[in-house]
């Protein structure tokens, strides 16, 4: 009991770290198992796709494709056109896309129709249609009846024009225009069911395209020439009128110009230049005058000391001579004084001479200062005169400038008209010259010819595409089937998801219907007919079958988990009805009794006693009377003749509303307590866990439960949620049996290395196989 409880709780909890670790890897083995399981579906779908491809190839009309290649060569028109300022790659892509649009246009298609008179060609206007084309046309007609689109406006068009438009639309639908790689070559192809017509139309397309280019160039140039000529006449008149108005305004305002400038402006410029020079002379004279004035202000003695500063200036050579003489005398005086003293007659004489030279220097500086004062006053007077002249000239110039603003505006207008006239004149001459260049910037490098072999349908491509689509469709269907696969298939599903012991597979029993089932051979009654099969004896009569082996595994699990109990109460349950729990319960009890163990089988499904009906027990006493009416339960027991299996059936004389209370009543507890003293095993067939609560009410009295799930039918999530919700039942689960297993398909759901993968190798150990359909309870 504790072993089962611990295992269930641990496995249901799971390991988030282990699960996250497992999710980081792709289980290639699992993917291979899925591929092997869905291989038949994929193969069938691929075969259907291939068959549809064959039907298409047989039913489709052959089509012939003619091709022509056109080279866009700008070198053909390099003498007639100017290079474009746009980048080369941008210019190339734009040009090629534009030419492709022209080739696909309806106008060019109409020109081809008129050139080849395709509107009069019955084979072109009404081509033979394939089955698929006819079906598509019919569908479009039906859809057109319900569409809200309005018909094209055909007002003013004749029947012939409408016919040409229709022929052009047919032509456009079969024309394909593509650029050849990154080159300047455009490939044009046309597909038709008539090989000769396809070649003729493809060739006509190239011819019409080249002619259309020449016509378009000529028309554009002619229109440009006519327009430019009219525009030139207007610009010429406007330019002449603007120039004449400019000269009249110049003469009226006296704005005479010399050497490209007005006379007043030249005069103002000259006076301004002279004023600048005069200002420089005044500043220089003022500086010299102030310098000498400051020297004189220091007195005779200071003048002699500062004479060295001005001795290097021009006009001061006398001061320089006197200065040299003064220094010589001073030096001689110092020598005499050092030898003979200051009172020596020669020293006195030298000092007198020194004073005389100093006075001469001072007088000379006075004369120079007076000379610089006169120069300063003359320069200042000249500057004042020039400034007055500049003011007069400025006044006159400002008056002229007001008229000059308007004059410049007139000159700019006249110059702009002249430049515009020259530009348009050059463009007019270029346009006139281009009319004499009938050159198209394209040429045909591959002339269309009549195709020899049909281009469609492409048999290999159609077969490959249909096969590939079939494979994709099969893979999609298989993926959808796998997505819907949410049922128990192998034992690993039970162990990994529920955490309970997996007890084995019960094969799907076939070949015996309900009518062939025999009633139980009870003690004191005659044996059933040989042609009928006893439901309890399926495992007993086939002891070497896998059915019996699985039930023996159930017994071992019960003995191991419930060891130490002298009598074991085992309930057989399922989540949903019709999963075969009644058959499992009856044969499990029969197998136990056949082994010599005292076994009691109770039909505990009070709402739907399928076990009692399957055993065809005819009795008036059963479980309900033994529990509710207080009758001895031994009076309700029926004993199977051969295995000595004791059976308590359920006989319903009225509708019971509280069946769960009956199963959990004291009468039921008393019955089980007394039965434990007599039997080693008590097997109870209980109602399903999902729809009713009877099994939950009985859970405290049971030692263990054997759960039955139908292979490929019972949802795994449902079983898990039910067990998680049942705290009384989950710990007592001895294990789970997968019933109604298709043993031929079982290996497809198993991975290599699992027991199910090698199940066929164990077939030699299962000698007998029961052949009976299980009960749906």
Buried (B, 14 or more C-beta within 10 A) or exposed (E): BEEBBEBBEEBBEEEEEEEEEEEEEEEEEEEEBBEBBBEEBBEEBBEBBBEBBBEBBEEBBEBBBBBBBBBBBBEBBEEBBEEEEEEEEEBBEEBBEEBBEBBBBEEBBBBBBBBBEBBEBEEBEEBEEBEEBEEEEEEEEEEEEEEEEEEEEEEEEEEEEEBBBEBBEBBBEBBBBEBEEEEBBBBBBBBBBBBEBBBBBBBBBBBBBBEBBEEEBBEEBEEBBEEBEEBBEEBBEBBBEBBEEBEEBBEEBEBEEEEEEBBBBEBBEEBBEBBEEBBEBBEBBBEBBBBBEEBBEEEBEBBBEBBEEBBEBEEBEBBBBBBEBBBEBBEBBEEBBEEEEEEBEBBEEBBEBBBEBBBBBBEBBBEBBEBBBEBBBEBBEBBEEBEEBBEEBBEEBEEBBEBBEEBEEBBEBBBEBBEBBEEBBEBBEBBBEBBEBEBBBBEBEBEBBBBEEBBBBEBEEBBEBBBBBBBBBBBEBBEEEEEEEEBBBBBBBBBEBBBBBBBBBBBBBEEBEEEEBBBBBBEEEEEBEEEBBBBBBBBBBBBEBBBBBBBBBBBEBBEEBBEEBEBBBBBBBBBBBBBBBBBBBBBBBBBBBBBEBBBBBBBBBBBBBBBBBBBBBEBEBBBBBBBBEEBEBEEBBBBBBBBBBBBBBBBBEEEBEEBBEBBBBEBBBBBBEEBBEEBBBBBBBBBBBBEBEBBBBBBEBBBBBBBBBBBBEBBBEBBBEBBEEBEBBBBBBBBBBBBBBBBEEBBBBBBEEBBBBEBEEEEEEBEBBBEBBBBBB
